[in-house]
């Protein structure tokens, strides 16, 4: 990453209620690269397969496709992928499900952060994602298929 200036707003933690805070995708990637955090992708398997995924991220759905039922194995899965003493940075499509997952992770005793804008960012005027923020648009590593 080009700019690692700690005064950069994209590298700041924003306070949040019920979990450690909201962070940019850039900061999440920095923590992931340094070994400070585990990136946990809480999107469904279908989303990761069809839209793309972050290499090195732990895949652990918050809700299951189809029907978007809660993943009964989330708690145990989270404990298995985030070692004691590491942060969890949670990624979903747009930064909504990852808030709920971060709150649950916090309840389980994990230092958890929500990644703002998610993988695809907010929908634009045409209802399409991928053009307004998000992991992919910021040029961070990802793969498809």
C-alpha positions as CSV (number, residue, x, y, z in Angstrom):
1,X,0.0,0.0,0.0
2,X,1.3,3.4,-0.9
3,X,0.2,5.6,2.0
4,X,0.7,4.1,5.5
5,X,0.5,7.5,7.3
6,X,-1.4,6.8,10.6
7,X,-3.0,10.2,10.4
8,X,-4.7,9.1,7.1
9,X,-8.4,9.0,7.8
10,X,-8.6,5.7,6.0
11,X,-6.3,4.2,8.6
12,X,-8.4,5.3,11.6
13,X,-10.8,3.3,13.7
14,X,-14.2,4.8,14.0
15,X,-16.0,4.2,17.3
16,X,-19.0,1.9,17.2
17,X,-21.6,0.6,19.6
18,X,-21.4,-3.0,20.6
19,X,-18.0,-3.9,18.9
20,X,-14.5,-2.5,18.7
21,X,-15.1,-0.2,15.8
22,X,-15.5,0.4,12.0
23,X,-12.5,0.4,9.8
24,X,-11.7,1.0,6.1
25,X,-10.8,-1.9,3.9
26,X,-7.3,-0.5,3.6
27,X,-6.8,-0.7,7.4
28,X,-8.3,-4.2,7.5
29,X,-5.8,-5.3,4.7
30,X,-2.9,-3.7,6.6
31,X,-3.8,-5.6,9.8
32,X,-4.3,-8.8,7.8
33,X,-0.9,-8.4,6.2
34,X,0.9,-7.7,9.4
35,X,-0.7,-10.7,11.2
36,X,-2.6,-8.5,13.7
37,X,-6.0,-9.7,12.4
38,X,-7.9,-12.4,10.7
39,X,-10.2,-11.3,7.9
40,X,-13.4,-13.2,8.3
41,X,-15.7,-13.0,5.2
42,X,-19.2,-13.4,6.5
43,X,-20.9,-13.5,3.1
44,X,-22.6,-16.7,1.9
45,X,-20.7,-19.3,-0.1
46,X,-22.7,-18.3,-3.2
47,X,-21.6,-14.6,-2.9
48,X,-18.0,-15.6,-2.6
49,X,-18.2,-18.0,-5.5
50,X,-20.2,-15.7,-7.9
51,X,-18.9,-12.2,-6.9
52,X,-15.4,-12.8,-5.6
53,X,-13.4,-13.4,-2.5
54,X,-10.3,-12.2,-0.7
55,X,-7.4,-14.6,-0.8
56,X,-6.4,-15.6,2.7
57,X,-9.7,-14.7,4.3
58,X,-11.6,-17.1,6.5
59,X,-14.9,-18.0,4.9
60,X,-17.6,-18.1,7.6
61,X,-21.1,-17.2,6.6
62,X,-23.2,-15.2,9.1
63,X,-26.4,-16.3,7.3
64,X,-26.9,-19.3,4.9
65,X,-28.1,-19.2,1.3
66,X,-30.8,-19.9,0.3
67,X,-33.3,-18.3,2.7
68,X,-30.6,-16.4,4.7
69,X,-31.1,-18.4,7.9
70,X,-28.6,-17.8,10.6
71,X,-25.5,-20.0,10.5
72,X,-25.8,-22.2,13.6
73,X,-22.1,-22.9,13.4
74,X,-21.0,-19.3,13.4
75,X,-19.9,-19.1,17.0
76,X,-17.8,-22.3,16.9
77,X,-16.4,-21.4,13.4
78,X,-15.3,-18.0,14.6
79,X,-13.5,-19.4,17.6
80,X,-11.8,-21.8,15.3
81,X,-10.5,-19.2,12.8
82,X,-9.6,-16.3,15.1
83,X,-6.7,-17.3,17.5
84,X,-6.7,-15.8,21.0
85,X,-5.0,-12.4,21.0
86,X,-5.8,-11.6,17.3
87,X,-8.4,-9.1,16.0
88,X,-11.2,-10.2,13.7
89,X,-12.0,-7.9,10.8
90,X,-15.4,-8.8,9.4
91,X,-16.4,-8.4,5.7
92,X,-19.8,-8.7,4.0
93,X,-21.2,-7.3,0.8
94,X,-21.9,-3.8,2.0
95,X,-20.9,-3.5,5.7
96,X,-24.3,-4.4,7.2
97,X,-24.2,-8.1,8.1
98,X,-20.7,-7.7,9.2
99,X,-21.9,-5.2,11.9
100,X,-24.2,-7.9,13.3
101,X,-21.4,-10.5,13.1
102,X,-19.0,-8.1,14.8
103,X,-21.4,-7.6,17.7
104,X,-21.8,-11.3,18.1
105,X,-18.0,-11.8,17.9
106,X,-17.6,-9.2,20.7
107,X,-20.1,-11.1,22.8
108,X,-17.9,-14.2,22.4
109,X,-14.9,-12.2,23.6
110,X,-13.3,-11.5,20.3
111,X,-11.9,-8.0,19.5
112,X,-14.0,-7.5,16.3
113,X,-14.2,-4.7,13.7
114,X,-16.6,-4.1,10.9
115,X,-15.1,-3.3,7.4
116,X,-16.9,-0.2,6.1
117,X,-18.4,-0.5,2.6
118,X,-17.9,-4.3,2.5
119,X,-16.7,-6.1,-0.5
120,X,-18.9,-4.4,-3.1
121,X,-19.9,-1.0,-1.5
122,X,-23.2,0.8,-1.6
123,X,-25.6,0.5,-4.5
124,X,-25.6,3.4,-7.0
125,X,-28.6,5.2,-8.6
126,X,-29.2,2.2,-10.9
127,X,-29.2,-0.2,-7.9
128,X,-25.8,-1.7,-8.9
129,X,-22.9,-2.3,-6.5
130,X,-19.2,-2.2,-7.2
131,X,-19.0,1.5,-8.2
132,X,-19.3,3.2,-4.8
133,X,-16.6,2.0,-2.4
134,X,-15.8,-1.4,-1.2
135,X,-12.9,-3.8,-1.1
136,X,-12.8,-4.4,-4.8
137,X,-13.1,-0.8,-6.0
138,X,-10.2,0.2,-3.7
139,X,-8.0,-2.2,-5.6
140,X,-7.2,-4.5,-2.8
141,X,-6.4,-8.2,-3.6
142,X,-9.4,-10.4,-4.6
143,X,-10.1,-13.3,-6.9
144,X,-13.2,-14.6,-8.7
145,X,-14.3,-18.2,-9.3
